[in-house]
């Protein structure tokens, strides 16, 4: 398990580093998903790798849950099941008309293998019972490729070039286990209001990065 205060201060630091706004629901999504698969050391190692290698894009502005898992080689079957949970959630919430971005190019490719976002939105519970194992194997066989950065929906497919298309919906796992304390947000992550930032500073001291670019 990842210590909540370490997780909170680290995510706050990354938010400020990438200029990314994160709401309470998204924070809990990340914590629930990563806390079940990581401990403090693996989370620190993943953060160190992300700070060296992650490059924000217009579609993926903040490191996704898969980014953390892939950084410490935890992107196998447990991650595939998390990806399926995200996929089923997105089908129910958005559906085939909206374009979507899971921040996970392996998931985008696996969905494409099964006919694409529009097609997989039609899957029934019975389809999933027969197809889930194959989908997991397909997901695990894919390699990250950030050219596959989102999945077009029916509206974009039918109207691209005719109308202005809304950006893809950002999809994050939203399963919660229990009520949690309210998350505070501060415009200056380096201020004294952020508690337990010292473990993050110690982590950064071990990294080969330009500390002038960091927010503390």
N, CA, C and O of each residue as an XYZ file, in Angstrom:
864
protein
N       0.834     -1.202      0.000
C       0.000      0.000      0.000
C       0.868      1.250      0.000
O       1.986      1.241      0.515
N       0.347      2.322     -0.579
C       1.049      3.603     -0.621
C       0.521      4.479      0.503
O      -0.690      4.651      0.641
N       1.423      5.035      1.307
C       1.030      5.944      2.377
C       0.253      7.116      1.776
O       0.719      7.768      0.841
N      -0.918      7.372      2.314
C      -1.791      8.388      1.716
C      -1.136      9.766      1.683
O      -1.260     10.480      0.688
N      -0.448     10.147      2.745
C       0.155     11.484      2.779
C       1.286     11.608      1.759
O       1.443     12.655      1.131
N       2.074     10.541      1.592
C       3.106     10.558      0.557
C       2.462     10.677     -0.816
O       2.918     11.455     -1.654
N       1.413      9.915     -1.047
C       0.716      9.956     -2.327
C       0.151     11.355     -2.587
O       0.291     11.892     -3.685
N      -0.481     11.935     -1.578
C      -1.103     13.249     -1.723
C      -0.078     14.316     -2.067
O      -0.295     15.116     -2.977
N       1.051     14.333     -1.337
C       2.049     15.363     -1.586
C       2.747     15.167     -2.929
O       3.096     16.139     -3.599
N       2.951     13.905     -3.320
C       3.602     13.636     -4.603
C       2.708     14.039     -5.775
O       3.172     14.662     -6.729
N       1.438     13.685     -5.702
C       0.508     14.067     -6.767
C       0.382     15.584     -6.840
O       0.290     16.143     -7.933
N       0.377     16.257     -5.689
C       0.319     17.721     -5.681
C       1.537     18.307     -6.391
O       1.415     19.263     -7.156
N       2.707     17.733     -6.136
C       3.925     18.194     -6.791
C       3.863     17.975     -8.298
O       4.245     18.857     -9.068
N       3.377     16.789     -8.733
C       3.261     16.514    -10.162
C       2.222     17.414    -10.831
O       2.412     17.872    -11.958
N       1.123     17.657    -10.116
C       0.093     18.566    -10.645
C       0.684     19.926    -10.967
O       0.446     20.495    -12.033
N       1.450     20.424    -10.033
C       2.037     21.748    -10.233
C       3.105     21.722    -11.321
O       3.225     22.666    -12.103
N       3.870     20.654    -11.369
C       4.934     20.519    -12.366
C       4.384     20.547    -13.784
O       4.977     21.158    -14.673
N       3.233     19.876    -13.997
C       2.644     19.780    -15.333
C       1.512     20.777    -15.562
O       0.901     20.779    -16.630
N       1.222     21.630    -14.565
C       0.157     22.612    -14.722
C      -1.195     21.987    -14.933
O      -1.968     22.429    -15.783
N      -1.486     20.954    -14.159
C      -2.691     20.153    -14.378
C      -3.649     20.291    -13.200
O      -3.240     20.187    -12.044
N      -4.936     20.529    -13.500
C      -5.963     20.602    -12.461
C      -6.545     19.205    -12.228
O      -6.975     18.533    -13.165
N      -6.550     18.790    -10.980
C      -7.082     17.469    -10.637
C      -8.165     17.624     -9.581
O      -7.923     18.200     -8.521
N      -9.366     17.109     -9.866
C     -10.444     17.217     -8.884
C     -10.389     16.046     -7.897
O      -9.578     15.130     -8.034
N     -11.272     16.106     -6.906
C     -11.272     15.095     -5.854
C     -11.530     13.694     -6.399
O     -10.880     12.733     -5.987
N     -12.476     13.581     -7.321
C     -12.830     12.272     -7.867
C     -11.646     11.644     -8.579
O     -11.377     10.454     -8.415
N     -10.943     12.437     -9.364
C      -9.801     11.906    -10.098
C      -8.683     11.507     -9.148
O      -8.027     10.486     -9.354
N      -8.462     12.310     -8.103
C      -7.446     11.967     -7.112
C      -7.752     10.607     -6.487
O      -6.868      9.759     -6.369
N      -9.002     10.408     -6.090
C      -9.380      9.144     -5.459
C      -9.292      7.982     -6.443
O      -8.984      6.856     -6.053
N      -9.560      8.256     -7.711
C      -9.409      7.251     -8.749
C      -7.970      6.754     -8.797
O      -7.723      5.548     -8.785
N      -7.024      7.684     -8.852
C      -5.609      7.333     -8.899
C      -5.203      6.585     -7.636
O      -4.518      5.564     -7.704
N      -5.625      7.094     -6.487
C      -5.200      6.479     -5.228
C      -5.757      5.065     -5.099
O      -5.041      4.152     -4.689
N      -7.027      4.880     -5.444
C      -7.638      3.554     -5.348
C      -6.934      2.562     -6.261
O      -6.639      1.440     -5.849
N      -6.662      2.967     -7.497
C      -6.040      2.063     -8.458
C      -4.597      1.738     -8.094
O      -4.199      0.573     -8.124
N      -3.806      2.762     -7.749
C      -2.380      2.550     -7.499
C      -2.114      1.981     -6.115
O      -1.171      1.211     -5.937
N      -2.921      2.343     -5.143
C      -2.725      1.858     -3.786
C      -2.875      0.340     -3.714
O      -2.239     -0.311     -2.885
N      -3.707     -0.216     -4.571
C      -3.900     -1.658     -4.556
C      -2.784     -2.447     -5.207
O      -2.718     -3.666     -5.054
N      -1.890     -1.761     -5.944
C      -0.863     -2.464     -6.702
C       0.555     -2.047     -6.349
O       1.513     -2.680     -6.792
N       0.705     -0.978     -5.549
C       2.032     -0.442     -5.254
C       2.244     -0.285     -3.755
O       1.290     -0.264     -2.978
N       3.529     -0.173     -3.355
C       3.875      0.266     -2.011
C       4.629      1.583     -2.138
O       4.783      2.101     -3.245
N       5.103      2.136     -1.014
C       5.776      3.440     -1.055
C       6.989      3.420     -1.983
O       7.190      4.357     -2.756
N       7.798      2.362     -1.913
C       9.026      2.325     -2.712
C       8.730      2.261     -4.204
O       9.347      2.983     -4.988
N       7.790      1.403     -4.605
C       7.488      1.309     -6.036
C       6.835      2.584     -6.547
O       7.043      2.969     -7.698
N       6.041      3.247     -5.697
C       5.433      4.508     -6.101
C       6.496      5.584     -6.278
O       6.433      6.369     -7.224
N       7.479      5.627     -5.369
C       8.574      6.593     -5.504
C       9.367      6.325     -6.775
O       9.716      7.252     -7.507
N       9.652      5.049     -7.035
C      10.414      4.714     -8.244
C       9.652      5.085     -9.508
O      10.231      5.593    -10.468
N       8.335      4.822     -9.499
C       7.521      5.185    -10.659
C       7.520      6.687    -10.871
O       7.638      7.156    -12.003
N       7.388      7.449     -9.783
C       7.389      8.908     -9.885
C       8.705      9.415    -10.437
O       8.724     10.306    -11.287
N       9.817      8.850     -9.955
C      11.130      9.263    -10.445
C      11.252      9.028    -11.942
O      11.757      9.885    -12.667
N      10.791      7.870    -12.409
C      10.865      7.557    -13.835
C       9.969      8.485    -14.646
O      10.370      8.961    -15.707
N       8.764      8.744    -14.157
C       7.833      9.619    -14.867
C       8.399     11.027    -15.012
O       8.289     11.639    -16.075
N       8.998     11.533    -13.954
C       9.529     12.906    -14.006
C      10.670     13.032    -15.006
O      10.937     14.123    -15.509
N      11.340     11.931    -15.296
C      12.418     11.961    -16.282
C      11.911     11.770    -17.709
O      12.483     12.318    -18.651
N      10.837     10.994    -17.868
C      10.465     10.542    -19.213
C       9.132     11.055    -19.734
O       8.947     11.125    -20.949
N       8.192     11.416    -18.858
C       6.861     11.771    -19.331
C       6.862     13.128    -20.031
O       7.382     14.113    -19.507
N       6.270     13.159    -21.222
C       6.135     14.389    -21.997
C       4.650     14.651    -22.235
O       4.005     13.898    -22.964
N       4.094     15.709    -21.632
C       2.660     15.985    -21.816
C       2.331     16.261    -23.276
O       3.146     16.817    -24.012
N       1.129     15.868    -23.689
C       0.618     16.176    -25.022
C      -0.746     16.842    -24.866
O      -1.267     16.953    -23.756
N      -1.313     17.279    -25.973
C      -2.630     17.917    -25.915
C      -3.701     16.937    -25.458
O      -4.716     17.353    -24.900
N      -3.492     15.640    -25.685
C      -4.466     14.630    -25.307
C      -4.173     14.018    -23.937
O      -5.098     13.625    -23.227
N      -2.911     13.933    -23.564
C      -2.511     13.339    -22.292
C      -1.654     14.348    -21.547
O      -0.435     14.387    -21.718
N      -2.292     15.158    -20.726
C      -1.615     16.277    -20.069
C      -0.988     15.908    -18.732
O      -0.195     16.671    -18.178
N      -1.345     14.736    -18.216
C      -0.859     14.306    -16.908
C      -0.596     12.805    -16.976
O      -1.319     12.089    -17.669
N       0.427     12.311    -16.270
C       0.701     10.870    -16.313
C      -0.528     10.050    -15.927
O      -1.152     10.295    -14.895
N      -0.860      9.089    -16.757
C      -2.026      8.251    -16.495
C      -1.678      7.154    -15.494
O      -0.510      6.941    -15.172
N      -2.700      6.467    -15.009
C      -2.485      5.327    -14.123
C      -1.565      4.294    -14.785
O      -0.641      3.811    -14.131
N      -1.782      3.938    -16.061
C      -0.863      2.996    -16.709
C       0.580      3.485    -16.741
O       1.503      2.673    -16.682
N       0.794      4.808    -16.835
C       2.167      5.336    -16.828
C       2.892      4.930    -15.554
O       4.046      4.503    -15.596
N       2.205      5.066    -14.416
C       2.814      4.690    -13.144
C       3.108      3.195    -13.116
O       4.187      2.784    -12.688
N       2.155      2.376    -13.570
C       2.322      0.929    -13.516
C       3.418      0.449    -14.461
O       4.222     -0.410    -14.101
N       3.445      1.006    -15.666
C       4.448      0.593    -16.640
C       5.849      0.987    -16.195
O       6.822      0.319    -16.546
N       5.959      2.067    -15.427
C       7.278      2.533    -14.975
C       7.954      1.541    -14.055
O       9.179      1.538    -13.939
N       7.169      0.696    -13.397
C       7.753     -0.296    -12.483
C       7.302     -1.717    -12.865
O       7.231     -2.611    -12.021
N       7.001     -1.897    -14.151
C       6.676     -3.222    -14.695
C       5.506     -3.893    -13.980
O       5.564     -5.079    -13.657
N       4.444     -3.123    -13.737
C       3.235     -3.678    -13.127
C       2.049     -3.591    -14.084
O       0.906     -3.443    -13.652
N       2.320     -3.681    -15.363
C       1.266     -3.456    -16.358
C       0.715     -4.749    -16.943
O       0.194     -4.736    -18.058
N       0.815     -5.877    -16.218
C       0.315     -7.143    -16.715
C      -1.164     -7.325    -16.434
O      -1.940     -6.375    -16.542
N      -1.561     -8.541    -16.074
C      -2.975     -8.861    -15.909
C      -3.706     -7.953    -14.932
O      -4.818     -7.530    -15.248
N      -3.145     -7.618    -13.740
C      -3.877     -6.691    -12.851
C      -4.227     -5.387    -13.548
O      -5.331     -4.867    -13.387
N      -3.281     -4.856    -14.326
C      -3.557     -3.609    -15.043
C      -4.596     -3.852    -16.135
O      -5.438     -2.988    -16.385
N      -4.551     -5.003    -16.784
C      -5.541     -5.304    -17.832
C      -6.948     -5.301    -17.245
O      -7.884     -4.820    -17.884
N      -7.106     -5.829    -16.041
C      -8.420     -5.843    -15.404
C      -8.860     -4.438    -15.006
O     -10.041     -4.100    -15.087
N      -7.890     -3.617    -14.570
C      -8.211     -2.212    -14.303
C      -8.669     -1.523    -15.585
O      -9.612     -0.732    -15.574
N      -7.989     -1.834    -16.689
C      -8.335     -1.221    -17.977
C      -9.746     -1.608    -18.399
O     -10.492     -0.777    -18.915
N     -10.114     -2.876    -18.179
C     -11.463     -3.317    -18.530
C     -12.497     -2.601    -17.666
O     -13.573     -2.243    -18.146
N     -12.170     -2.394    -16.387
C     -13.089     -1.652    -15.515
C     -13.278     -0.228    -16.026
O     -14.396      0.289    -16.025
N     -12.192      0.409    -16.463
C     -12.287      1.753    -17.027
C     -13.142      1.743    -18.294
O     -13.969      2.628    -18.511
N     -12.923      0.725    -19.123
C     -13.652      0.619    -20.391
C     -15.152      0.459    -20.142
O     -15.957      1.146    -20.771
N     -15.530     -0.427    -19.248
C     -16.947     -0.647    -18.975
C     -17.586      0.606    -18.382
O     -18.724      0.944    -18.705
N     -16.849      1.285    -17.518
C     -17.352      2.543    -16.950
C     -17.599      3.564    -18.054
O     -18.638      4.225    -18.071
N     -16.648      3.696    -18.977
C     -16.761      4.699    -20.040
C     -17.911      4.377    -20.986
O     -18.608      5.280    -21.451
N     -18.108      3.099    -21.271
C     -19.229      2.702    -22.138
C     -20.542      3.145    -21.505
O     -21.416      3.688    -22.181
N     -20.673      2.908    -20.196
C     -21.907      3.285    -19.514
C     -22.094      4.775    -19.371
O     -23.219      5.269    -19.434
N     -21.007      5.500    -19.179
C     -21.130      6.942    -18.931
C     -21.209      7.751    -20.210
O     -21.990      8.699    -20.294
N     -20.405      7.391    -21.217
C     -20.329      8.209    -22.425
C     -21.004      7.562    -23.630
O     -21.799      8.212    -24.310
N     -20.706      6.310    -23.903
C     -21.320      5.635    -25.039
C     -20.620      5.905    -26.354
O     -19.601      6.594    -26.400
N     -21.174      5.358    -27.421
C     -20.495      5.306    -28.709
C     -20.430      6.639    -29.438
O     -19.636      6.780    -30.369
N     -21.234      7.621    -29.050
C     -21.231      8.895    -29.779
C     -20.029      9.765    -29.435
O     -19.550     10.515    -30.286
N     -19.534      9.678    -28.199
C     -18.407     10.512    -27.762
C     -17.076      9.854    -28.086
O     -16.932      8.635    -27.988
N     -16.108     10.674    -28.472
C     -14.727     10.199    -28.554
C     -14.163     10.141    -27.139
O     -14.548     10.936    -26.282
N     -13.248      9.198    -26.891
C     -12.731      9.003    -25.540
C     -11.216      8.832    -25.556
O     -10.626      8.408    -26.549
N     -10.609      9.175    -24.426
C      -9.167      8.998    -24.237
C      -8.944      8.386    -22.866
O      -9.269      8.999    -21.849
N      -8.392      7.180    -22.834
C      -8.121      6.492    -21.578
C      -6.720      6.788    -21.052
O      -6.373      6.359    -19.952
N      -5.915      7.512    -21.818
C      -4.536      7.738    -21.411
C      -3.720      6.450    -21.406
O      -2.718      6.358    -20.698
N      -4.136      5.459    -22.186
C      -3.502      4.141    -22.194
C      -3.506      3.631    -23.627
O      -4.516      3.108    -24.098
N      -2.386      3.779    -24.321
C      -2.347      3.411    -25.737
C      -2.536      1.908    -25.935
O      -3.042      1.487    -26.975
N      -2.140      1.096    -24.960
C      -2.365     -0.347    -25.076
C      -3.860     -0.665    -25.079
O      -4.316     -1.528    -25.829
N      -4.611      0.031    -24.242
C      -6.060     -0.174    -24.223
C      -6.683      0.305    -25.524
O      -7.575     -0.351    -26.062
N      -6.225      1.440    -26.036
C      -6.736      1.936    -27.316
C      -6.505      0.909    -28.427
O      -7.387      0.677    -29.254
N      -5.319      0.297    -28.444
C      -5.011     -0.684    -29.477
C      -5.840     -1.957    -29.306
O      -6.301     -2.539    -30.288
N      -6.027     -2.385    -28.056
C      -6.832     -3.593    -27.812
C      -8.272     -3.376    -28.257
O      -8.882     -4.261    -28.857
N      -8.812     -2.199    -27.962
C     -10.169     -1.875    -28.402
C     -10.226     -1.860    -29.932
O     -11.183     -2.353    -30.529
N      -9.196     -1.292    -30.558
C      -9.138     -1.290    -32.018
C      -9.103     -2.696    -32.599
O      -9.703     -2.951    -33.642
N      -8.411     -3.600    -31.938
C      -8.329     -4.989    -32.392
C      -9.706     -5.633    -32.422
O      -9.988     -6.476    -33.273
N     -10.563     -5.229    -31.486
C     -11.919     -5.788    -31.414
C     -12.953     -4.932    -32.155
O     -14.154     -5.051    -31.910
N     -12.488     -4.086    -33.045
C     -13.403     -3.361    -33.913
C     -13.555     -1.892    -33.616
O     -14.247     -1.179    -34.342
N     -12.906     -1.418    -32.537
C     -12.958      0.006    -32.231
C     -13.969      0.348    -31.144
O     -14.748     -0.498    -30.704
N     -13.938      1.594    -30.729
C     -14.778      2.088    -29.641
C     -16.274      1.919    -29.938
O     -17.032      1.459    -29.084
N     -16.688      2.291    -31.139
C     -18.107      2.214    -31.494
C     -18.592      0.773    -31.419
O     -19.690      0.501    -30.934
N     -17.760     -0.147    -31.904
C     -18.131     -1.559    -31.898
C     -18.201     -2.133    -30.489
O     -19.138     -2.857    -30.153
N     -17.203     -1.809    -29.662
C     -17.149     -2.419    -28.335
C     -18.234     -1.862    -27.409
O     -18.595     -2.500    -26.421
N     -18.746     -0.684    -27.728
C     -19.858     -0.129    -26.955
C     -21.115     -0.992    -27.071
O     -22.020     -0.886    -26.243
N     -21.171     -1.843    -28.093
C     -22.349     -2.695    -28.310
C     -22.255     -4.014    -27.546
O     -23.215     -4.785    -27.531
N     -21.116     -4.284    -26.912
C     -20.953     -5.567    -26.228
C     -21.929     -5.693    -25.067
O     -22.135     -4.749    -24.304
N     -22.516     -6.859    -24.948
C     -23.415     -7.158    -23.837
C     -22.630     -7.857    -22.726
O     -21.455     -8.183    -22.899
N     -23.278     -8.084    -21.598
C     -22.637     -8.835    -20.509
C     -22.221    -10.225    -20.980
O     -21.171    -10.737    -20.592
N     -23.054    -10.822    -21.814
C     -22.722    -12.151    -22.338
C     -21.492    -12.097    -23.237
O     -20.648    -12.992    -23.195
N     -21.391    -11.043    -24.051
C     -20.193    -10.865    -24.886
C     -18.945    -10.800    -24.015
O     -17.926    -11.421    -24.316
N     -19.043    -10.040    -22.936
C     -17.885     -9.894    -22.055
C     -17.515    -11.213    -21.396
O     -16.329    -11.498    -21.227
N     -18.482    -12.016    -21.026
C     -18.167    -13.305    -20.406
C     -17.336    -14.176    -21.347
O     -16.427    -14.881    -20.909
N     -17.650    -14.124    -22.635
C     -16.926    -14.936    -23.606
C     -15.609    -14.284    -24.055
O     -14.658    -14.981    -24.410
N     -15.559    -12.962    -24.037
C     -14.442    -12.257    -24.654
C     -13.400    -11.732    -23.660
O     -12.305    -11.348    -24.069
N     -13.720    -11.708    -22.371
C     -12.840    -11.002    -21.432
C     -11.431    -11.592    -21.380
O     -10.456    -10.840    -21.407
N     -11.301    -12.908    -21.307
C      -9.966    -13.499    -21.249
C      -9.164    -13.148    -22.499
O      -7.987    -12.799    -22.411
N      -9.812    -13.242    -23.670
C      -9.123    -12.881    -24.902
C      -8.735    -11.416    -24.924
O      -7.672    -11.060    -25.433
N      -9.596    -10.559    -24.371
C      -9.288     -9.133    -24.328
C      -8.078     -8.886    -23.435
O      -7.212     -8.080    -23.777
N      -8.009     -9.572    -22.291
C      -6.860     -9.423    -21.393
C      -5.577     -9.852    -22.102
O      -4.563     -9.157    -22.026
N      -5.617    -10.991    -22.790
C      -4.432    -11.463    -23.518
C      -4.026    -10.463    -24.605
O      -2.841    -10.200    -24.805
N      -5.016     -9.913    -25.301
C      -4.722     -8.925    -26.345
C      -4.091     -7.678    -25.739
O      -3.102     -7.160    -26.257
N      -4.666     -7.202    -24.642
C      -4.120     -6.012    -23.968
C      -2.666     -6.245    -23.573
O      -1.805     -5.402    -23.823
N      -2.394     -7.401    -22.950
C      -1.043     -7.677    -22.470
C      -0.048     -7.842    -23.605
O       1.153     -7.663    -23.404
N      -0.530     -8.181    -24.794
C       0.368     -8.379    -25.935
C       0.741     -7.063    -26.620
O       1.680     -7.026    -27.416
N       0.029     -6.008    -26.324
C       0.276     -4.726    -26.989
C       1.486     -4.007    -26.377
O       1.821     -4.193    -25.207
N       2.122     -3.188    -27.204
C       3.203     -2.329    -26.749
C       2.715     -0.885    -26.737
O       1.945     -0.473    -27.604
N       3.170     -0.120    -25.746
C       2.764      1.290    -25.683
C       3.185      2.011    -26.957
O       4.327      1.893    -27.402
N       2.269      2.743    -27.525
C       2.526      3.487    -28.757
C       1.649      4.731    -28.701
O       0.439      4.656    -28.915
N       2.258      5.867    -28.415
C       1.469      7.065    -28.148
C       0.890      7.716    -29.392
O       0.289      8.788    -29.315
N       1.071      7.067    -30.548
C       0.336      7.518    -31.735
C      -1.145      7.179    -31.578
O      -2.008      7.815    -32.182
N      -1.423      6.161    -30.752
C      -2.812      5.746    -30.507
C      -3.308      6.492    -29.262
O      -3.436      5.907    -28.187
N      -3.586      7.797    -29.425
C      -3.817      8.609    -28.233
C      -5.281      8.867    -27.901
O      -5.573      9.493    -26.882
N      -6.211      8.400    -28.734
C      -7.621      8.471    -28.348
C      -8.438      7.624    -29.322
O      -7.920      7.131    -30.324
N      -9.744      7.464    -29.002
C     -10.638      6.636    -29.811
C     -11.803      7.482    -30.314
O     -12.561      8.014    -29.503
N     -11.967      7.621    -31.618
C     -13.061      8.445    -32.145
C     -14.425      7.789    -31.941
O     -14.585      6.578    -32.093
N     -15.398      8.623    -31.594
C     -16.767      8.151    -31.448
C     -17.566      8.328    -32.734
O     -17.044      8.781    -33.752
N     -18.820      7.968    -32.665
C     -19.678      7.999    -33.850
C     -19.878      9.419    -34.357
O     -19.911      9.640    -35.568
N     -20.012     10.378    -33.457
C     -20.220     11.768    -33.875
C     -19.019     12.274    -34.666
O     -19.186     12.916    -35.703
N     -17.815     11.990    -34.186
C     -16.619     12.434    -34.901
C     -16.478     11.691    -36.228
O     -16.122     12.296    -37.240
N     -16.748     10.413    -36.233
C     -16.593      9.633    -37.467
C     -17.530     10.132    -38.559
O     -17.155     10.180    -39.731
N     -18.747     10.502    -38.177
C     -19.737     10.906    -39.173
C     -19.660     12.384    -39.553
O     -20.152     12.781    -40.610
N     -19.041     13.205    -38.689
C     -19.107     14.651    -38.911
C     -17.758     15.338    -39.008
O     -17.700     16.559    -39.159
N     -16.676     14.587    -38.924
C     -15.354     15.198    -39.015
C     -15.210     15.936    -40.343
O     -15.504     15.381    -41.401
N     -14.759     17.179    -40.285
C     -14.615     18.002    -41.478
C     -15.837     18.830    -41.796
O     -15.775     19.736    -42.627
N     -16.965     18.531    -41.138
C     -18.203     19.284    -41.377
C     -18.529     20.208    -40.214
O     -19.017     21.322    -40.407
N     -18.253     19.732    -38.999
C     -18.566     20.513    -37.814
C     -17.361     20.515    -36.875
O     -16.460     19.686    -37.001
N     -17.358     21.441    -35.949
C     -16.330     21.449    -34.914
C     -16.597     20.280    -33.973
O     -17.701     20.138    -33.449
N     -15.593     19.453    -33.763
C     -15.740     18.249    -32.952
C     -15.222     18.511    -31.544
O     -14.138     19.067    -31.368
N     -15.996     18.110    -30.548
C     -15.576     18.263    -29.157
C     -14.370     17.377    -28.882
O     -14.243     16.309    -29.481
N     -13.477     17.805    -27.978
C     -12.314     16.966    -27.655
C     -12.748     15.662    -27.004
O     -13.842     15.581    -26.445
N     -11.900     14.640    -27.071
C     -12.261     13.353    -26.461
C     -12.528     13.491    -24.969
O     -11.924     14.323    -24.294
N     -13.440     12.666    -24.461
C     -13.689     12.626    -23.027
C     -12.518     11.920    -22.340
O     -12.073     10.862    -22.784
N     -12.030     12.513    -21.264
C     -10.971     11.883    -20.484
C     -11.608     10.862    -19.546
O     -12.540     11.190    -18.812
N     -11.114      9.638    -19.567
C     -11.728      8.562    -18.791
C     -10.781      8.114    -17.691
O      -9.618      7.802    -17.945
N     -11.291      8.085    -16.469
C     -10.520      7.598    -15.338
C     -11.403      6.691    -14.493
O     -12.607      6.913    -14.366
N     -10.792      5.683    -13.928
C     -11.528      4.756    -13.089
C     -12.137      5.484    -11.901
O     -11.449      6.269    -11.248
N     -13.411      5.242    -11.605
C     -14.086      6.002    -10.550
C     -14.658      5.107     -9.458
O     -15.551      5.534     -8.726
N     -14.172      3.893     -9.331
C     -14.628      3.034     -8.253
C     -14.014      3.484     -6.933
O     -12.800      3.675     -6.851
N     -14.829      3.655     -5.910
C     -14.361      4.092     -4.604
C     -14.660      3.018     -3.572
O     -15.690      2.349     -3.652
N     -13.773      2.851     -2.612
C     -13.955      1.816     -1.602
C     -14.623      2.356     -0.344
O     -15.415      1.649      0.280
N     -14.322      3.588      0.039
C     -14.864      4.132      1.266
C     -14.757      5.651      1.238
O     -13.965      6.189      0.464
N     -15.542      6.367      2.071
C     -15.428      7.827      2.122
C     -14.031      8.229      2.589
O     -13.414      7.553      3.411
N     -13.548      9.351      2.043
C     -12.217      9.815      2.405
C     -12.263     11.291      2.710
O     -13.241     11.974      2.407
N     -11.197     11.776      3.312
C     -11.125     13.184      3.673
C     -11.116     14.071      2.438
O     -10.725     13.630      1.357
N     -11.537     15.294      2.589
C     -11.568     16.231      1.468
C     -10.149     16.606      1.083
O      -9.313     16.865      1.949
N      -9.879     16.636     -0.204
C      -8.560     16.993     -0.700
C      -8.471     18.504     -0.866
O      -9.364     19.133     -1.433
N      -7.378     19.079     -0.360
C      -7.188     20.518     -0.480
C      -6.367     20.817     -1.725
O      -5.535     20.014     -2.147
N      -6.614     21.989     -2.306
C      -5.871     22.416     -3.480
C      -5.237     23.762     -3.206
O      -5.871     24.666     -2.662
N      -3.975     23.884     -3.590
C      -3.253     25.125     -3.348
C      -2.586     25.569     -4.639
O      -1.977     24.746     -5.324
N      -2.683     26.852     -4.994
C      -2.054     27.315     -6.229
C      -0.540     27.213     -6.171
O       0.111     27.072     -7.206
N       0.030     27.283     -4.970
C       1.473     27.214     -4.804
C       1.805     25.935     -4.059
O       1.683     25.875     -2.835
N       2.223     24.919     -4.785
C       2.503     23.641     -4.145
C       3.717     23.730     -3.242
O       3.878     22.905     -2.344
N       4.567     24.710     -3.462
C       5.753     24.849     -2.637
C       5.492     25.590     -1.342
O       6.428     25.810     -0.574
N       4.265     25.983     -1.069
C       3.979     26.748      0.132
C       4.011     25.864      1.358
O       4.064     24.639      1.253
N       3.980     26.490      2.523
C       4.035     25.763      3.785
C       2.767     24.960      4.036
O       2.737     24.123      4.939
N       1.716     25.202      3.249
C       0.459     24.487      3.467
C       0.560     23.015      3.081
O      -0.175     22.184      3.614
N       1.449     22.691      2.175
C       1.592     21.301      1.769
C       2.380     20.544      2.832
O       3.532     20.870      3.120
N       1.740     19.528      3.410
C       2.389     18.742      4.439
C       3.084     17.526      3.828
O       2.719     17.055      2.751
N       4.081     17.040      4.536
C       4.764     15.801      4.156
C       5.400     15.900      2.771
O       5.448     14.914      2.036
N       5.884     17.085      2.417
C       6.560     17.218      1.131
C       8.000     16.735      1.219
O       8.633     16.494      0.191
N       8.527     16.591      2.431
C       9.922     16.212      2.619
C      10.268     14.884      1.958
O      11.327     14.781      1.340
N       9.401     13.840      2.065
C       9.744     12.593      1.362
C       9.887     12.774     -0.140
O      10.686     12.089     -0.779
N       9.109     13.702     -0.710
C       9.209     13.958     -2.141
C      10.523     14.659     -2.456
O      11.173     14.346     -3.454
N      10.919     15.613     -1.602
C      12.193     16.297     -1.805
C      13.347     15.305     -1.749
O      14.284     15.379     -2.544
N      13.267     14.376     -0.801
C      14.318     13.373     -0.684
C      14.371     12.505     -1.933
O      15.448     12.124     -2.392
N      13.207     12.199     -2.472
C      13.146     11.422     -3.706
C      13.789     12.185     -4.854
O      14.572     11.622     -5.618
N      13.455     13.476     -4.977
C      13.992     14.299     -6.061
C      15.501     14.427     -5.949
O      16.198     14.470     -6.963
N      16.017     14.489     -4.711
C      17.463     14.614     -4.523
C      18.226     13.445     -5.130
O      19.403     13.572     -5.468
N      17.544     12.293     -5.270
C      18.187     11.102     -5.819
C      18.073     11.027     -7.341
O      18.655     10.145     -7.972
N      17.315     11.964     -7.926
C      17.074     11.914     -9.368
C      18.084     12.784    -10.116
O      18.604     13.769     -9.591
N      18.335     12.390    -11.333
C      19.198     13.170    -12.215
C      18.339     14.108    -13.049
O      18.154     13.897    -14.248
N      17.807     15.165    -12.392
C      16.941     16.111    -13.085
C      17.311     17.532    -12.685
O      17.987     17.747    -11.679
N      16.871     18.483    -13.467
C      17.124     19.891    -13.195
C      16.142     20.395    -12.138
O      14.961     20.577    -12.434
N      16.608     20.619    -10.929
C      15.712     21.003     -9.836
C      15.142     22.404    -10.012
O      14.164     22.759     -9.354
N      15.750     23.217    -10.906
C      15.206     24.551    -11.166
C      13.832     24.481    -11.816
O      13.080     25.455    -11.778
N      13.495     23.336    -12.414
C      12.215     23.182    -13.089
C      11.112     22.701    -12.159
O       9.947     22.630    -12.551
N      11.481     22.373    -10.928
C      10.510     21.825     -9.994
C       9.830     22.934     -9.194
O      10.381     24.027     -9.068
N       8.633     22.667     -8.649
C       7.846     23.697     -7.994
C       8.167     23.913     -6.530
O       7.386     24.563     -5.835
N       9.279     23.401     -6.029
C       9.623     23.641     -4.620
C      11.122     23.731     -4.483
O      11.631     23.929     -3.380
